[in-house]
Structures are given as structure tokens and as C-alpha cells.
Amino acid sequence: MLDLALLPGEYAVCRLPAGTPLPSGLWAEPGHADVVTVSWTADGISVICPADRTPGQAVVETEWRCLRIVGPVDAPVTGTLAALVGPLAAARVNVVAFSTYDTDHVLVPAVRLGEATAALERAGHRVLR
């Protein structure tokens, strides 16, 4: 069983062209519960951030909710992300997953949040709201 924290607010999945500088307003003030993740590839830059801080020039998909495994999760633990993605896939809920040094996160469509949390709870996980 995993404990999952439902982060406040909606999130966006964004794509910027390769080489685009990141806007300074992307980062939150210290102490906020939100999360921002950035991935660079030769093809472009992917950003996941609170929906109210999306980069202006980005291609954006909004209205995602973010669930974070209450951690930290030890690095050698295997199957943690699969334990979340499996029940969500069985419930046919789309998911975007990403990891940080300390834990894993999953985004689910905001309109499917109830179905997603129900599927996770049926699988034995606890969603903390």
C-alpha cells in the first residue's frame, strides 16, 4: 500500500522548442507544495508545472491533477510506479508519470480524478486529500 498526496490545483504538460530559455516565473517560492519538472532532449523541452505558471510560448495540455507518493521512496525499491500505473491503466485513466530524486508522481486528467482515486484505493492505496 502506498500513501499518495493529492497536490492542490491543476497542472499542465508543456512543450517548448529546443533551446528555448525557461521563463523565470516557472519556479515557485520556497515552501510551496507544488512541483515543477523540466526535461531536455534534442527535440524539445518538456515542462510539467502548475497550470497558472505555464510558459507563454509553449504548446500546453492543461487540466491535470498531480498525485505524489508520500516519501521519500528508497532508490532500490522496484515496482512502485507500476503499482500506480497498473490500476490506472486497468481503469482506462490516462497517466503522465515522472520521478524526482525522492519520490514518484503521476498526473491524471482532472475530469477523471474521481475514477483515478477510486481505482487506486481499490488497489489498496490511500489518497490523502
ZADO-1210 file (C-alpha; in nm, 4 decimals, padded with zeros to 6 digits):
<atoms>
<atom x="00.0000" y="00.0000" z="00.0000" code="MET" pos="1"/>
<atom x="00.1216" y="00.3478" z="-00.0890" code="LEU" pos="2"/>
<atom x="00.0138" y="00.6801" z="00.0559" code="ASP" pos="3"/>
<atom x="-00.0491" y="00.9409" z="-00.2143" code="LEU" pos="4"/>
<atom x="-00.0807" y="01.3142" z="-00.1607" code="ALA" pos="5"/>
<atom x="-00.3147" y="01.4967" z="-00.3979" code="LEU" pos="6"/>
<atom x="-00.1369" y="01.8228" z="-00.4728" code="LEU" pos="7"/>
<atom x="-00.3519" y="02.1364" z="-00.4822" code="PRO" pos="8"/>
<atom x="-00.4537" y="02.2962" z="-00.8099" code="GLY" pos="9"/>
<atom x="-00.4311" y="02.1868" z="-01.1690" code="GLU" pos="10"/>
<atom x="-00.1152" y="02.1043" z="-01.3611" code="TYR" pos="11"/>
<atom x="-00.0088" y="02.1476" z="-01.7235" code="ALA" pos="12"/>
<atom x="00.2111" y="01.9397" z="-01.9513" code="VAL" pos="13"/>
<atom x="00.4024" y="02.1748" z="-02.1817" code="CYS" pos="14"/>
<atom x="00.6367" y="02.1515" z="-02.4790" code="ARG" pos="15"/>
<atom x="00.8856" y="02.4190" z="-02.5788" code="LEU" pos="16"/>
<atom x="01.1111" y="02.4203" z="-02.8851" code="PRO" pos="17"/>
<atom x="01.4682" y="02.3032" z="-02.8232" code="ALA" pos="18"/>
<atom x="01.6912" y="02.5838" z="-02.6996" code="GLY" pos="19"/>
<atom x="01.4084" y="02.7957" z="-02.5589" code="THR" pos="20"/>
<atom x="01.5103" y="02.9700" z="-02.2353" code="PRO" pos="21"/>
<atom x="01.2910" y="02.8856" z="-01.9384" code="LEU" pos="22"/>
<atom x="01.0881" y="03.1776" z="-01.8020" code="PRO" pos="23"/>
<atom x="01.1822" y="03.2954" z="-01.4535" code="SER" pos="24"/>
<atom x="00.8194" y="03.2750" z="-01.3311" code="GLY" pos="25"/>
<atom x="00.8174" y="02.8980" z="-01.3680" code="LEU" pos="26"/>
<atom x="00.9648" y="02.8342" z="-01.0238" code="TRP" pos="27"/>
<atom x="00.7607" y="02.8643" z="-00.7041" code="ALA" pos="28"/>
<atom x="00.8584" y="03.0372" z="-00.3873" code="GLU" pos="29"/>
<atom x="01.0248" y="02.8040" z="-00.1352" code="PRO" pos="30"/>
<atom x="00.7802" y="02.6213" z="00.0880" code="GLY" pos="31"/>
<atom x="00.5028" y="02.5719" z="-00.1693" code="HIS" pos="32"/>
<atom x="00.3622" y="02.2199" z="-00.2074" code="ALA" pos="33"/>
<atom x="00.3688" y="02.2241" z="-00.5872" code="ASP" pos="34"/>
<atom x="00.6237" y="02.0685" z="-00.8187" code="VAL" pos="35"/>
<atom x="00.7883" y="02.1678" z="-01.1484" code="VAL" pos="36"/>
<atom x="00.9861" y="01.9260" z="-01.3623" code="THR" pos="37"/>
<atom x="01.1831" y="02.0015" z="-01.6779" code="VAL" pos="38"/>
<atom x="01.3279" y="01.7533" z="-01.9303" code="SER" pos="39"/>
<atom x="01.5572" y="01.8495" z="-02.2165" code="TRP" pos="40"/>
<atom x="01.6025" y="01.6464" z="-02.5358" code="THR" pos="41"/>
<atom x="01.7379" y="01.7305" z="-02.8794" code="ALA" pos="42"/>
<atom x="01.3754" y="01.7569" z="-02.9961" code="ASP" pos="43"/>
<atom x="01.2467" y="01.9985" z="-02.7339" code="GLY" pos="44"/>
<atom x="01.1904" y="02.0823" z="-02.3710" code="ILE" pos="45"/>
<atom x="00.9096" y="01.9244" z="-02.1686" code="SER" pos="46"/>
<atom x="00.7771" y="02.1079" z="-01.8644" code="VAL" pos="47"/>
<atom x="00.5245" y="01.9900" z="-01.6073" code="ILE" pos="48"/>
<atom x="00.4120" y="02.2737" z="-01.3815" code="CYS" pos="49"/>
<atom x="00.1114" y="02.4278" z="-01.2070" code="PRO" pos="50"/>
<atom x="-00.1341" y="02.5421" z="-01.4753" code="ALA" pos="51"/>
<atom x="-00.1117" y="02.9050" z="-01.3656" code="ASP" pos="52"/>
<atom x="00.2623" y="02.9161" z="-01.4461" code="ARG" pos="53"/>
<atom x="00.2740" y="02.7726" z="-01.7996" code="THR" pos="54"/>
<atom x="00.5346" y="02.9288" z="-02.0288" code="PRO" pos="55"/>
<atom x="00.3619" y="03.1665" z="-02.2717" code="GLY" pos="56"/>
<atom x="00.5235" y="03.0274" z="-02.5872" code="GLN" pos="57"/>
<atom x="00.4603" y="02.6595" z="-02.5034" code="ALA" pos="58"/>
<atom x="00.2246" y="02.4053" z="-02.6536" code="VAL" pos="59"/>
<atom x="00.0158" y="02.3221" z="-02.3469" code="VAL" pos="60"/>
<atom x="-00.2141" y="02.0447" z="-02.2275" code="GLU" pos="61"/>
<atom x="-00.3887" y="02.1573" z="-01.9097" code="THR" pos="62"/>
<atom x="-00.6328" y="02.0271" z="-01.6539" code="GLU" pos="63"/>
<atom x="-00.4223" y="01.7523" z="-01.4994" code="TRP" pos="64"/>
<atom x="-00.4130" y="01.6706" z="-01.1276" code="ARG" pos="65"/>
<atom x="-00.0943" y="01.5557" z="-00.9598" code="CYS" pos="66"/>
<atom x="-00.0605" y="01.2699" z="-00.7109" code="LEU" pos="67"/>
<atom x="00.2712" y="01.2344" z="-00.5268" code="ARG" pos="68"/>
<atom x="00.3840" y="00.9253" z="-00.3404" code="ILE" pos="69"/>
<atom x="00.4391" y="01.0336" z="00.0179" code="VAL" pos="70"/>
<atom x="00.8087" y="00.9657" z="00.0521" code="GLY" pos="71"/>
<atom x="01.0908" y="00.9636" z="00.0237" code="PRO" pos="72"/>
<atom x="01.0931" y="00.6398" z="-00.1730" code="VAL" pos="73"/>
<atom x="01.4180" y="00.4447" z="-00.1481" code="ASP" pos="74"/>
<atom x="01.6030" y="00.4183" z="-00.4823" code="ALA" pos="75"/>
<atom x="01.6288" y="00.0366" z="-00.4836" code="PRO" pos="76"/>
<atom x="01.2519" y="-00.0137" z="-00.4444" code="VAL" pos="77"/>
<atom x="01.1128" y="-00.1731" z="-00.7589" code="THR" pos="78"/>
<atom x="00.7564" y="-00.1762" z="-00.8834" code="GLY" pos="79"/>
<atom x="00.6457" y="00.1408" z="-00.7052" code="THR" pos="80"/>
<atom x="00.5430" y="00.3275" z="-01.0179" code="LEU" pos="81"/>
<atom x="00.3929" y="00.0113" z="-01.1684" code="ALA" pos="82"/>
<atom x="00.1757" y="-00.0238" z="-00.8569" code="ALA" pos="83"/>
<atom x="00.0127" y="00.3074" z="-00.9526" code="LEU" pos="84"/>
<atom x="00.0112" y="00.2910" z="-01.3304" code="VAL" pos="85"/>
<atom x="-00.1310" y="-00.0634" z="-01.3396" code="GLY" pos="86"/>
<atom x="-00.4599" y="00.0142" z="-01.1629" code="PRO" pos="87"/>
<atom x="-00.4961" y="00.3393" z="-01.3582" code="LEU" pos="88"/>
<atom x="-00.4428" y="00.1588" z="-01.6893" code="ALA" pos="89"/>
<atom x="-00.6983" y="-00.1066" z="-01.5872" code="ALA" pos="90"/>
<atom x="-00.9464" y="00.1766" z="-01.5200" code="ALA" pos="91"/>
<atom x="-00.8558" y="00.3292" z="-01.8596" code="ARG" pos="92"/>
<atom x="-00.7348" y="00.6527" z="-01.6985" code="VAL" pos="93"/>
<atom x="-00.4614" y="00.8345" z="-01.8908" code="ASN" pos="94"/>
<atom x="-00.1464" y="00.8995" z="-01.6920" code="VAL" pos="95"/>
<atom x="00.1727" y="01.1022" z="-01.7180" code="VAL" pos="96"/>
<atom x="00.4379" y="00.9808" z="-01.4745" code="ALA" pos="97"/>
<atom x="00.7635" y="01.1365" z="-01.3621" code="PHE" pos="98"/>
<atom x="01.0139" y="01.0835" z="-01.0864" code="SER" pos="99"/>
<atom x="01.2248" y="01.3087" z="-00.8700" code="THR" pos="100"/>
<atom x="01.5181" y="01.2110" z="-00.6528" code="TYR" pos="101"/>
<atom x="01.2887" y="01.1458" z="-00.3552" code="ASP" pos="102"/>
<atom x="00.9631" y="01.0116" z="-00.4968" code="THR" pos="103"/>
<atom x="00.7343" y="00.9443" z="-00.7933" code="ASP" pos="104"/>
<atom x="00.4430" y="01.1475" z="-00.9278" code="HIS" pos="105"/>
<atom x="00.1518" y="01.0704" z="-01.1570" code="VAL" pos="106"/>
<atom x="-00.0706" y="01.3157" z="-01.3393" code="LEU" pos="107"/>
<atom x="-00.4266" y="01.2164" z="-01.4223" code="VAL" pos="108"/>
<atom x="-00.6853" y="01.4161" z="-01.6175" code="PRO" pos="109"/>
<atom x="-00.8739" y="01.6460" z="-01.3792" code="ALA" pos="110"/>
<atom x="-01.2069" y="01.5257" z="-01.5202" code="VAL" pos="111"/>
<atom x="-01.1119" y="01.1658" z="-01.4322" code="ARG" pos="112"/>
<atom x="-00.9757" y="01.2354" z="-01.0817" code="LEU" pos="113"/>
<atom x="-01.2649" y="01.0560" z="-00.9085" code="GLY" pos="114"/>
<atom x="-01.2212" y="00.7460" z="-01.1221" code="GLU" pos="115"/>
<atom x="-00.8433" y="00.7557" z="-01.0750" code="ALA" pos="116"/>
<atom x="-00.8566" y="00.7826" z="-00.6969" code="THR" pos="117"/>
<atom x="-01.1224" y="00.5097" z="-00.6785" code="ALA" pos="118"/>
<atom x="-00.9028" y="00.2755" z="-00.8874" code="ALA" pos="119"/>
<atom x="-00.6004" y="00.3482" z="-00.6688" code="LEU" pos="120"/>
<atom x="-00.8000" y="00.2925" z="-00.3489" code="GLU" pos="121"/>
<atom x="-00.9389" y="-00.0370" z="-00.4836" code="ARG" pos="122"/>
<atom x="-00.5755" y="-00.1401" z="-00.5397" code="ALA" pos="123"/>
<atom x="-00.5077" y="-00.0772" z="-00.1697" code="GLY" pos="124"/>
<atom x="-00.3501" y="00.2678" z="-00.1864" code="HIS" pos="125"/>
<atom x="-00.4556" y="00.5616" z="00.0269" code="ARG" pos="126"/>
<atom x="-00.5168" y="00.9046" z="-00.1303" code="VAL" pos="127"/>
<atom x="-00.4655" y="01.1928" z="00.1125" code="LEU" pos="128"/>
<atom x="-00.6636" y="01.4998" z="00.0117" code="ARG" pos="129"/>
</atoms>
